[in-house]
Amino acid sequence: MTAPPIPQDPFSPLEEATLRAIAETGVVRTFPKNTVLIHEGDSGDALYIVLSGRVKVYASNAQGREFAIAFHGAGEYVGEMTLDGGVRSASVVTIDPTVCAVVHREQFREFILKNPDFALHLIEKLINRVRATTEESLRNLGVETIDLIQVHNLGDVPVQLGILKELKTAKRVRYIGVTSTSKAQYAELARVMRAEPLDFIGVDYAVDNRSAEDEILPLALERRIAVMVYVPFGRTRLFQRVGARPLPAWAADFDAASWAQFFLKYVLGHPAVTVVTPATSKAHHMLDNLGGGTGRIPDDAARKRMAAFVDALPGDSASSS
């Protein structure tokens, strides 16, 4: 059997014969506009080859805001990270009525084994995509060196982190790392922390979301990896739980003058934490948040008291929701 033709440019759409060869291993399905094909954070088990229509690839930052990564049309494919069986690093939604060939992981792996040229094309596409994204970031920022780039939600760590290590050696990036805001990924995050020369990790952590304290934060201390904390307010969950309650009087012992400062000081009080990234679009909230990093920081005894106080509030914590 003749191998299907592979485009020389890894960013080019697949040729019709290649599309047909892969599509024949899957099921052709029609999706209405605005159908989410892939959810960020879900386990990957299928490749989507666009036969007609268009899709948008997008991700969410640690504060839940969405940003577009790419748009794909006929002859292109998404979900190629299904090969490793890991979680999806981005979401995909149809922006037109779209027809796709849905190829599940086992069928896709079998196709690649029979068509090694396509495997090389896939690797080149992944590598070039990461490099192009990095170069675009450098141009947009107008700088020669970026302080920190992290692999979002452990997406394709072998390829993406490998390229970041090259960029660090070339002094295009000062610090490199990986992120995860999903407890389901903590075991893999810990594995990468032990295996790779990381400068930073990004992880979700809050006074009512303390799972990272079990292994991730102690490991960061042990490995001397800086920690960037995301969603210290549980997005808005913590503010909903405290409602209109006044701060306890003992919060003044560590100079917390608002609930935002109370929550931030708990996170900053952990010895592994380097920096916290609360999200806001309002200047007065930003000024309030800055107060979380000034004055006294709670010690271990105070942090235990803070956690017990929040645990006793109505509503679900992140670990129980």
SVG drawing of the C-alpha trace seen along z (x, -y; Angstrom):
<svg xmlns="http://www.w3.org/2000/svg" viewBox="-26 -52 49 54">
<polyline fill="none" stroke="black" stroke-width="0.4" points="0.0,0.0 1.3,-3.5 1.9,-5.7 -0.4,-8.8 1.4,-12.1 2.7,-14.3 3.0,-18.1 6.5,-19.4 5.4,-22.4 4.2,-21.0 1.7,-23.9 0.1,-23.1 -3.3,-21.3 -3.1,-17.6 -3.5,-16.5 -6.8,-14.8 -5.3,-11.3 -3.9,-11.6 -7.1,-13.0 -9.0,-10.1 -6.5,-7.5 -6.8,-8.8 -10.5,-9.4 -11.2,-5.8 -9.8,-4.7 -12.5,-6.7 -16.1,-7.9 -17.3,-10.9 -19.5,-13.2 -21.3,-16.5 -21.2,-19.1 -23.4,-22.3 -21.7,-25.7 -20.5,-26.3 -20.1,-22.6 -17.2,-22.0 -15.3,-19.1 -12.5,-19.1 -12.6,-20.3 -9.4,-21.6 -8.4,-19.3 -10.3,-16.3 -8.5,-13.1 -7.7,-12.9 -8.9,-9.9 -9.6,-11.1 -8.2,-13.1 -10.5,-15.4 -9.7,-15.9 -11.6,-18.8 -13.2,-17.8 -15.2,-21.0 -16.0,-24.0 -13.8,-25.7 -12.8,-25.2 -11.2,-27.5 -8.6,-26.2 -8.6,-28.2 -7.4,-27.9 -8.2,-29.5 -5.7,-31.2 -5.5,-30.5 -8.2,-33.1 -10.6,-31.5 -10.4,-33.9 -10.4,-32.4 -7.9,-33.3 -7.8,-32.0 -4.7,-30.0 -5.5,-29.1 -8.1,-28.6 -8.2,-25.5 -10.1,-24.6 -10.5,-21.8 -7.4,-19.6 -6.2,-20.4 -6.5,-18.4 -6.7,-19.0 -6.4,-16.7 -3.1,-15.1 -2.0,-15.1 -4.4,-12.2 -1.4,-9.9 -0.1,-10.1 -3.5,-9.6 -2.9,-12.7 -5.3,-15.5 -6.1,-18.1 -4.1,-21.3 -6.7,-23.4 -10.3,-23.4 -11.7,-23.2 -15.0,-24.6 -16.7,-24.7 -17.2,-28.2 -19.1,-27.0 -21.1,-23.9 -18.3,-21.4 -17.7,-17.9 -14.9,-15.9 -13.4,-12.5 -13.2,-11.4 -10.3,-8.9 -9.8,-7.3 -6.3,-6.8 -5.8,-3.2 -6.7,-3.7 -4.5,-6.8 -1.6,-5.0 -2.1,-2.1 -2.1,-4.6 1.1,-6.2 2.9,-2.9 2.0,-2.1 2.9,-5.6 6.1,-6.7 6.4,-9.7 3.2,-11.1 4.7,-10.5 7.7,-12.7 5.2,-15.3 3.4,-15.3 6.6,-15.8 7.7,-18.6 4.3,-20.3 4.4,-20.2 8.0,-21.5 7.5,-24.3 4.2,-25.3 6.0,-25.9 8.9,-27.7 6.6,-29.9 4.5,-30.8 7.6,-31.7 9.0,-33.9 5.6,-35.6 5.6,-36.3 9.1,-37.8 8.0,-40.1 4.8,-41.2 6.7,-42.0 9.5,-43.8 12.2,-42.0 15.1,-39.7 14.5,-37.6 11.3,-36.5 11.6,-36.2 9.4,-33.1 7.6,-30.6 5.8,-27.7 4.2,-24.7 0.5,-25.2 -1.4,-22.4 1.4,-19.9 0.6,-19.9 3.1,-17.8 5.9,-18.3 8.6,-16.3 8.4,-18.5 7.5,-21.9 9.8,-21.7 12.6,-20.4 12.2,-23.5 12.1,-25.8 15.4,-24.2 16.9,-25.1 15.6,-28.7 17.0,-29.0 20.4,-27.8 20.2,-30.4 19.3,-33.0 16.0,-33.8 14.1,-32.7 15.4,-33.2 13.2,-30.8 11.2,-27.8 8.5,-25.7 5.2,-23.8 1.8,-24.4 -1.3,-22.5 -4.5,-23.7 -6.0,-20.2 -5.6,-17.9 -5.9,-15.0 -2.6,-16.1 -0.6,-16.3 1.0,-12.9 2.3,-13.8 3.3,-17.2 5.4,-15.6 7.0,-13.2 8.0,-16.1 9.3,-18.1 11.6,-15.2 12.7,-14.5 13.3,-17.9 15.4,-21.0 12.5,-23.3 12.9,-26.8 9.1,-27.4 5.9,-25.5 2.4,-27.1 -0.3,-25.4 -3.7,-26.1 -3.7,-26.8 -6.0,-28.5 -7.0,-28.4 -9.9,-26.0 -7.9,-24.2 -4.9,-22.8 -4.2,-19.6 -0.9,-21.0 0.4,-21.0 0.5,-17.2 3.2,-16.6 3.6,-19.4 4.7,-22.3 7.1,-20.2 8.6,-18.8 9.1,-22.3 11.0,-23.2 13.1,-20.0 13.9,-20.6 14.4,-24.4 11.7,-25.1 9.9,-28.5 6.1,-28.4 3.6,-30.6 0.2,-30.3 -3.0,-30.6 -6.6,-31.1 -5.9,-32.0 -9.5,-33.1 -10.9,-29.9 -11.9,-32.3 -14.8,-33.8 -15.6,-30.8 -14.0,-32.1 -15.7,-35.5 -19.1,-33.7 -18.4,-31.6 -17.5,-34.5 -20.4,-36.7 -20.9,-39.8 -19.1,-38.4 -16.7,-40.8 -13.0,-39.8 -12.2,-38.0 -10.5,-40.4 -7.4,-38.2 -6.7,-38.9 -5.1,-42.1 -2.3,-40.0 -0.9,-39.6 -2.1,-42.9 -5.0,-41.6 -7.4,-44.4 -9.8,-42.7 -10.9,-39.2 -8.7,-39.4 -5.6,-40.1 -6.6,-37.3 -6.8,-34.8 -3.6,-36.0 -1.6,-36.1 -2.6,-32.4 -1.0,-31.4 2.0,-33.6 2.6,-32.2 3.6,-28.8 7.4,-28.7 7.4,-27.2 5.3,-30.0 7.3,-32.6 4.5,-34.7 0.7,-34.8 -1.3,-35.9 -4.8,-37.1 -6.9,-38.2 -8.8,-41.5 -9.7,-44.1 -10.5,-46.8 -7.8,-49.2 -9.2,-49.3 -9.1,-45.5 -5.5,-45.6 -4.6,-48.0 -6.4,-45.9 -4.5,-42.8 -1.2,-44.5 -1.9,-44.8 -1.7,-41.0 2.0,-41.2 2.8,-43.9 3.1,-43.8 3.2,-40.7 2.7,-37.2 0.9,-34.6 3.0,-31.9 2.2,-28.2 -0.1,-28.4 -2.0,-31.3 -2.4,-29.6 -3.9,-26.5 -6.4,-28.8 -7.2,-30.5 -7.8,-27.1 -10.0,-25.9 -12.0,-29.2 -12.7,-28.8 -13.4,-25.1 -16.2,-25.9 -17.9,-28.3 -21.0,-27.2 -20.3,-26.1 -18.1,-23.6 -14.3,-23.8 -12.4,-23.0 -11.5,-19.5 -15.1,-18.6 -16.7,-20.1"/>
</svg>
